[in-house]
Amino acid sequence: MNTVQVMLGDRSYPIRIRPGSLADLGETLVREFGAAHVVSITTPRVGEAHFETLARGLSSADLAHQRLDVPEGDRAKTLSHASRLYDSLIDLEADRDTVIVALGGGAVGDLAGFVASTYLRGVALVQVPTTLLAQVDSSVGGKTAVNHSRGKNLIGTFFQPRLVWIDPAVLSTLPASELRCGMAEIIKAGAIWDGEFFAWLEKNAKGVTALDPELLSEAIVRAVRIKAEVVGLDEREAGLRALLNFGHTLGHAIENVLGYREIHHGEAVAIGMMFAARLSERRELAPAGTAERLEGLLDCVGLPTELPDALGVTETREAYLRAMTVDKKVRGRQLGFVVLSEIGRAKVIKLTPEEVFEGADQ
Amino acid sequence: MNTVQVMLGDRSYPIRIRPGSLADLGETLVREFGAAHVVSITTPRVGEAHFETLARGLSSADLAHQRLDVPEGDRAKTLSHASRLYDSLIDLEADRDTVIVALGGGAVGDLAGFVASTYLRGVALVQVPTTLLAQVDSSVGGKTAVNHSRGKNLIGTFFQPRLVWIDPAVLSTLPASELRCGMAEIIKAGAIWDGEFFAWLEKNAKGVTALDPELLSEAIVRAVRIKAEVVGLDEREAGLRALLNFGHTLGHAIENVLGYREIHHGEAVAIGMMFAARLSERRELAPAGTAERLEGLLDCVGLPTELPDALGVTETREAYLRAMTVDKKVRGRQLGFVVLSEIGRAKVIKLTPEEVFEGADQ
């Protein structure tokens, strides 16, 4: 079992990564946390694929447990679904000793995390991410959220899980498009923090997306290690953690404008990263060729690299500008925009939304 | 200006107490926090009495500021009011640099605190409590909450304010019944933590409730100091902080059964404390005479000391039992019930809800 520790004082927690470990979570919950009651939050689809394996382990560890289902994807991330989960938790007599297990992708993790952080002012949360994106990114770091009609993730908390339990074997049932989304965040981790890992990905990304067990596990462990390190240095995104938003400022705007069902998060982030890498070169912040290497790696795993202009270039740009001003990363009137200094190193510069598009081809 | 510090590492904050200080908050927000934008959350009634004074100070410190009103009292503490506040904050372009000022009693503080802790995953919160109860109790310690149809405060967060700003002069407009409620928490602080303060109250409680400025300020400072000390030792109620629930387990049940409009929180807590003090004597945990001293002090400020039996003794007891099992302080099947060891010292014992009433006269 690979263990990566997130170092946050009394909120520290381990991330455990091992193929085939899903059935063993129950025993760990009893042994390490003294858990007695578990409520799993999942979706019908994820539940059908994986709940039985999880439940077997919970039962054989003598844990009282129930399952609550929420709808698939971002539709579930609303205050009203959170409210229904509160009702169900009260019905199940969940108390402060109850452990909430988030079994699913990023949306389930965000919603279950928000509920865990606000039910009885916080109960223990264990993230069991079942998508590559959630495994390498959203399950680590304690961001929880629900959406608001005016923007994604506008309501949420910082609330660290007690444990993140990653079983790469569950990814075998994942659609290729969702694998690609996870790859976007893995590539991001290398691009902003670890040039050596980026170079490793240039060699092995194909093998990772083909689910070669060893390569997949190594990619997850290395990406998770980067995320854990950054979060440990800056839990509440006061500084360094903002680097993880590389590609996300524009990425969120793209999702917002096209609609969350029209484009996957990872695709939007890939486009956002490419845009930011080109901007970095244009402003002479990064050496020539930086964007090209990023493009090569994104291409290789089938991620898009160009801005969609569904509405025509000018209208789309206007729409992105509007979307960026309600994005939660806006501080004052300027954006903190993440640029690359080189492959493996990033920094935040301040730009107005208008400056973001200055001199861009598209 | 009296300052009491809540010591919680990087979440430490000062509580400042001075009569007539309301107009000076603005200048402090600029000087100490570099604030540029303030949104005050208050109620029509509190706003009418005090907002102008606060606003004058904000304006003369050149702070951009707006005011949002929520309904009076516990009616405001719902997810749907929180949701409306999110809408308004987005309309006002509140961002992570915005400071939310909670100007009001406990309900406003709980709701505004919940919203501040969940809007954009947390923005700075300043508590400006305008009731005695909120000044000595709810504004300090970082508990935020909204109610659920099935129980009070079932949804909430632990989220420390950046500053608590107490102006005892605002209490001059407070109804006597609300002053009494604050006295219940002040008496509680002495009863569980500081026998000397309790004795001081036995001499001076009448003067405090008559709003003698010096006695009132001293009572507030001493009660706040106790609250700050306990919270500093145990932010998340894993142990010691539970002592602050003295009188509250049954108190909440009484409020729940009678309805929150039928009995004030402080009255319910007074009854709960008396019940717990008698239970402490009955179980020979506290010396004889303990309950009598508490009764004397509660009587002296006009707080009730006997369980209301509106529904007849047996039915009421049943209702209390049911109410206690959904109370958020229930861990497993037993209650953590706070008893006195003597005046000035308390501890938690484990009781089933049924044992709570064992051998009670009523």
Interface residues (C-beta under 8 A of the other chain):
Chain A: G9 A36 L79 A82 S83 Y86 D87 I90 E93 D95 R96 D97 F114 S117 T118 Y119 L120 R121 G122 K143 T144 A145 H148 R150 G151 N153 L154 I155 G156 T157 F158 R236 V326 K328 V330 R331 G332
Chain B: G9 A36 L79 A82 S83 Y86 D87 I90 D95 R96 D97 S117 T118 Y119 L120 R121 G122 K143 T144 A145 H148 R150 G151 N153 L154 I155 G156 T157 F158 R236 T325 V326 K328 V330 R331 G332
